[in-house]
Amino acid sequence: MAELPYMQLYVADYLRDTEILSLTAQGAWSRMLCNMWHPDRRGVLTYRLSAIARLLGSSEPEARGIIDEIDDCKVGNVEWDGDRVTITSRRMVRDWEKMEADKQAAIDAGKKGAAKRWGQKDGTSNSPPKARPIREPNSPPIRTSNPNPNANSEVIVQKSEEREPPRPAPVAKPPLSRPRPTQLA
């Protein structure tokens, strides 16, 4: 799941969370969310202020003002460490952790089901087969010559005594004819 090509966007939540931001900060937050979706940093963006400014296409003072606005409006979590800033999308981190937990639960359930079915020490299945085999496993094929005299290869035919002979095709019944009503002239 590390390479999800899409990011789920809850439009109503996004609009509600960002409606108090300036248009510049809304665009910056959208660009930050897209960068946070990268698998190495899912939901967290940590860069120097100069790098954030380049990411947003703005000057450092403008980027600082945008980040402060995002922090003041509680749209994202912002932590400063000198000139480095870490911006976190709480929703993206929470959703990603839930998705990973669901994925792990599915993996565990699959392993449990496989162990139940194939858990015998000799590797045989605990459940009956769903269909009758055409022939016994590892039985040798019967080689016959090709009915086409122009071909040089041989055809391998599988023999099965258990097969039923083919059934004849059903005969179509003619449609019932009804007398036509006489037409008045």
C-alpha positions in Angstrom: 0.0 0.0 0.0 3.0 2.3 0.1 2.5 3.2 -3.6 -1.1 4.3 -3.6 -1.5 6.4 -6.7 -4.4 8.4 -5.3 -5.3 10.3 -2.2 -8.8 10.3 -0.8 -10.1 13.8 -0.3 -13.1 14.4 2.0 -14.3 17.6 0.2 -16.8 18.7 2.9 -14.2 18.3 5.7 -11.5 20.0 3.6 -13.8 23.0 2.9 -14.9 23.2 6.5 -11.3 23.1 7.8 -9.9 25.6 5.3 -12.7 28.1 5.0 -11.2 30.4 7.5 -7.8 30.5 5.7 -6.8 33.1 3.2 -6.9 31.9 -0.4 -3.1 31.9 -0.5 -3.0 29.7 2.6 -5.7 27.4 1.2 -3.6 26.8 -1.9 -0.5 26.3 0.2 -2.2 23.8 2.4 -3.4 21.9 -0.7 0.1 21.7 -2.1 1.4 20.6 1.3 -1.2 17.8 1.5 -0.1 16.6 -1.9 3.5 16.5 -0.8 2.6 14.8 2.5 1.1 11.9 0.5 4.5 10.7 -0.4 5.1 7.2 1.0 8.2 8.2 2.9 6.5 10.9 4.9 2.7 10.0 4.9 1.0 13.0 6.6 4.2 14.8 7.8 6.3 17.4 6.1 9.6 18.4 7.6 11.9 20.9 5.8 13.8 24.1 6.4 11.8 27.2 5.9 13.7 28.0 2.7 12.6 24.6 1.2 9.0 25.2 2.3 9.2 28.6 0.6 10.4 27.0 -2.6 7.7 24.3 -2.4 5.1 27.0 -2.1 6.6 29.2 -4.7 6.9 32.1 -2.3 9.5 34.1 -0.3 10.6 33.0 3.1 8.6 35.7 4.9 5.5 34.8 2.9 6.0 31.1 3.7 6.4 31.9 7.4 3.2 33.9 7.4 1.3 31.1 5.7 2.6 28.5 8.1 1.7 30.7 11.0 -1.8 31.1 9.6 -2.2 27.3 9.2 -1.0 26.9 12.9 -3.2 29.7 14.3 -6.3 28.3 12.5 -5.5 24.8 13.8 -5.7 23.4 10.2 -2.5 21.4 10.7 0.0 20.8 13.5 3.1 23.0 13.2 6.3 22.5 15.2 9.4 24.6 14.8 12.9 23.5 15.6 15.2 26.4 14.8 14.8 27.0 11.0 13.2 23.6 10.4 9.5 23.2 10.5 7.4 20.1 10.8 3.8 20.3 9.5 1.4 17.4 10.1 -2.0 16.6 8.7 -3.8 14.9 11.6 -6.4 13.4 9.3 -3.9 11.9 6.9 -1.9 10.4 9.7 -5.0 9.0 11.4 -6.4 7.6 8.1 -3.1 6.1 7.1 -2.7 4.3 10.5 -6.2 2.9 10.2 -5.5 1.7 6.7 -2.3 0.0 7.8 -4.1 -1.6 10.8 -6.9 -2.9 8.5 -4.3 -4.2 6.1 -2.5 -6.1 8.9 -5.8 -7.5 10.1 -6.5 -8.8 6.6 -3.1 -10.4 6.4 -3.5 -12.1 9.8 -7.0 -13.4 8.8 -5.6 -14.8 5.6 -2.8 -16.5 7.4 -5.3 -18.0 9.9 -7.5 -19.3 7.1 -4.6 -20.8 5.2 -3.3 -22.5 8.4 -6.8 -23.9 9.0 -7.0 -25.3 5.5 -3.4 -26.3 4.9 -2.3 -26.9 8.5 -1.6 -30.6 8.3 2.0 -31.5 8.6 2.1 -33.5 5.3 0.8 -30.5 3.4 -2.5 -32.0 2.5 -5.7 -30.0 2.7 -8.3 -30.3 5.5 -11.1 -29.4 3.1 -12.5 -31.6 0.4 -11.9 -30.7 -3.3 -14.5 -28.5 -5.0 -14.4 -30.5 -8.2 -13.7 -34.1 -9.3 -10.3 -34.4 -11.0 -10.2 -35.2 -14.7 -7.5 -37.9 -14.0 -5.4 -39.0 -11.1 -2.5 -36.8 -10.3 0.9 -37.8 -11.7 -0.6 -40.5 -14.0 1.3 -40.7 -17.3 -0.3 -39.4 -20.5 -1.2 -41.7 -23.3 0.6 -40.8 -26.6 -1.2 -41.4 -29.9 -0.3 -40.3 -33.4 -1.8 -37.1 -34.7 -4.8 -37.7 -36.9 -3.5 -35.0 -39.3 -1.1 -36.8 -41.7 0.6 -33.5 -42.6 1.8 -32.8 -39.1 5.0 -34.3 -37.7 4.2 -33.8 -34.0 2.4 -36.1 -31.7 -0.8 -35.3 -29.7 -1.0 -36.1 -26.0 -4.4 -37.4 -25.1 -5.4 -37.8 -21.5 -7.4 -41.0 -20.8 -10.1 -41.1 -18.2 -12.3 -44.1 -17.5 -14.5 -42.0 -15.3 -15.8 -39.8 -18.0 -19.3 -40.3 -19.1 -20.0 -40.6 -22.9 -21.2 -37.4 -24.5 -24.9 -36.8 -24.4 -26.8 -36.4 -27.7 -27.8 -32.8 -28.5 -31.4 -32.1 -27.7 -33.7 -32.2 -30.7 -35.5 -29.0 -31.4 -39.3 -29.3 -31.5 -41.1 -27.6 -34.3 -43.2 -24.7 -33.2 -46.9 -25.3 -32.7 -48.9 -24.0 -35.7 -52.2 -22.4 -35.0 -54.9 -21.9 -37.5 -55.0 -18.4 -38.8 -58.2 -16.5 -38.5 -59.9 -15.9 -41.8 -59.6 -12.4 -43.0 -62.8 -10.6 -44.0 -62.6 -8.9 -47.4 
